[in-house]
Amino acid sequence: MNEPLLRVEDLVGGYVPEVDILKGVNLTLQKGELVGIIGPNGAGKSTLVKAIFGLIEVRSGNVSLGGVEITGLPTHELVSRGMGYVPQRANVFPSLTVEDNLRMGLYLNIRAWDERVEVVTTLFPLIQQRRHQKAGLLSGGERQMVAFGRALMTDPSVLLLDEPSAGLSPIVQDRVFDKVKEIAKMGVSVVMVEQNARHCLGIADRGYVLDQGRNAYTGSGQELLHDPKVIQLYLGTLGRGSENGR
C-alpha cells in the first residue's frame, strides 16, 4: 500500500493539562479515501480531529501530511498545506452573507475566487441561490452546505468533518451524507467523525472505532458494520446525538 496521505501515530493529548482524552490513537488516510470515526460519547472522536487540525495540545505522538510532519503547526499553516476542517458547531459566520462566508474560506488565496466558487456552487447549487442571504437566516442543513463550501474553497487534499449530521432531521442527514460521498468522489480525502455510526460506516471506505481515547476496532466500513462485536458493543447503543465537542 502507498504511503498514507495523512498519518496519525500514537497521539496523546487533551484540553486540560495532565488530563489526556487521546491515549495513543493511530489513524491513516490514503489518497481518495473516506474514513469514518465512530465510538461512544467521550471516546475522543472530535478531540482527534481537533488535535490533527492544531486546535488542542498534542503532548506526544505525531501527525504527518504527505510524508511531512505537521504536528503542532498553527491552523492557518495547515490550511495552506491542504487541510480543511468543518467543526460541529459555529461553522458559519451568521452575520455575513453566504458569499462573504466563502470569501472568508479563501482569504489565503483570494485570486483563486472565480475558479473555486465555480467548483463549490456546482457541488452546492443552493449556495448560488442563497449567496446574498445572511448565513444566520439559513436552515441547519443549508448552513452545513455553506460550511462545507467554505472549507472546499481552499481546494484541500484532506477534509476533516466533525459530526456533520448533528442536529439535523433524518432527511437532511441523508442529503449531507450524499454530499460527503460526492466530495470524496471529487478526489478530496475525508476523515469524518460521526455519531450516526451505521450511516457513517455504510459510506466509509474504512472505519475506526474509538473507545476511551484508544483504538478499539479498525477495518473496512462494511467489515465493521457487520462485525458482531462492533454491533453488540457500539452499533446497538450509538444514536444520532452529538458528542458534546468530544
Secondary structure, 3 states (H helix, E strand, C coil): CCCCCEEEEEEEEECECCECCEEEEEEEECCCCEEEEECCCCCCHHHHHHHHCCCCEEEEEEEEECCEECCCCCHHHHHHCCEEEECCCCCCCCCCEHHHHHHHHCCCCHHHHHHHHHHHHHHCHHHHHHCCCEHHHCCHHHHHHHHHHHHHCCCCCEEEEECCCCCCCHHHHHHHHHHHHHHHHCCCEEEEECCCHHHHHHHCCEEEEEECCEEEEEEEHHHHHCCHHHHHHHHCCCCCCCCCCC
